[in-house]
């Protein structure tokens, strides 16, 4: 529906590839990846809801602009969870990955066209796990951690 409304030609991201990136671990040596997994294992958090209520095009390469879901109020628990994970990564010596730059979003497609911010009916779901993904021309799930009390 959004694709048609904005007259985008880009291919929609496959549902199984939709995600919210919390941190990039690209380029970390195996030792630090193991430390990141240990940090993730020590986290305790209960499932929480996220909601997105706007779309916007992010800057990207010319002709390849990501259309994303964004929000504010519905992402506070996600932001708190990311801070907990960042602190755990820092304690395990993976400080470089625990950057503070973060705009929670879900990429829907890439297109040559771009659009300004646009309100939508909120899209929400309950986060029940987080995963470590190797993302290079596909997603390989390396580890999963369920959220629990």
N, C-alpha and C positions, 0 to 999 in steps of 0.2 A: 504494500500500500504506500509506504513512504517513498519507495523507489519510483513508483509510477507518479506520485504527486510531485516529486522534484525532477521528473524526467531524466533519471539517471540511467546510463547504459551499463554501468559496471555490474559484475557478477556478485551476487550476494554471498557472504561468507557462509560456508556450510554450517548447519546447526551444531554439529559435533566439534567445531573449531571455535565457537563463540566462547569468550573468556574475558576475565579482567586480570590484566598483568599487575602483580603487586611489586615485583622486583625483577630486574634482569640479572641473570647469573652468567650471561654470555662471557666466554673467555676465561672463566675461573679455572684454575688447575684442579685436578681431581681431589686433592687434599682439601681444598676449600669447598668443593661441592659436597664432600662427605660432611664437613663441618656445618654446612647449610642444612643438610638433612638432619643432623643431630639437633640443630636449633629448632627445626620444624617439629621434630618428635617431642621436644620438651614443652611445647605450647599446649595450654588447656583453655579452650573457649567453647561456649555453647553455640549451636547454630543461630544464625541471625538473618534478618531480612535485608535485602537491598532493593532500592527502587530508583529508576531513571525516569525523568520527566521532560527531557528535552533532547533534540537532535541538533547537531552542528557539524560542519566540515572542519576538520583540523587541517593545518598546513601540512603539506607533504610535497613530494616531488611534483613539479608541474605536470599536469595530466594524470596524476595519481593521488588524488586527495581522499583521505579516509572520511567517510560519513560515520559518525559515532553517536552512541547514546551517552548522555551525561546527566547529572543531577546534583543535588546538594543535600537537602535534609535527609533524604533516604539513603545516604551513603555514610553517615556518621559512624555507625558500627563497623563498617568496612574500614574506614580510616583508622579507627581505634585498633582493630585487629592488625592492620598493616604496621602500626606503630609498635605493637607487641612483638610482631615477627621481626621487625627491624632491630629492636632492642636485643632479641635473642640472637640474631645474626651477628650483631656487634659483640656480644658476650663471647661468641664462638670464633671471633677473629675474622669475620667476613664483613667488615665495616664498609668496604668499597661498594658492596652490593646494596647496602642499606641506605641508599640515597634518600634525600628528603623531597626531591621533585616527584610529584604524584598528582595526576589528574585522573581519577577513576573514570573509566569509560569502557564501552564495548564497541568494537569496530564492526560495522554491519556490511560495508562494501567499500571499494575504492573506485573513484570515478574522475574523469577529466573535469567535470563540473564541481562547483562547490556551492554551499548554501550557508546563510547566516543561521544563528541559533533560532530554533523553532520549538514552541511547547508542544507536547504530545500527552495523551492519556498515559499515566504512569505504568511502566512495565516493571514488575517486581517478581522476586522469587526468594526462596530461603536457601542460604548458603549452608551446606551440610558437610563440605569437605574442601580442602585445598590440595593442589597438586604441583609437582615439579614437572615441567614440560620442556622437552628439547624441541625447539621450534625452528626447523629448517626445511622448508618445502613440505610441510606436514607437521603433525604433532606426535611426538613419541612421549608417552606418559612414563616417567622414570620412577615416580613415587607418589603415593596418595596418603593423606592424613585426614581421618574423619574429625569433625568437630563434635565435641561431647562435653558434658559438664565436668 
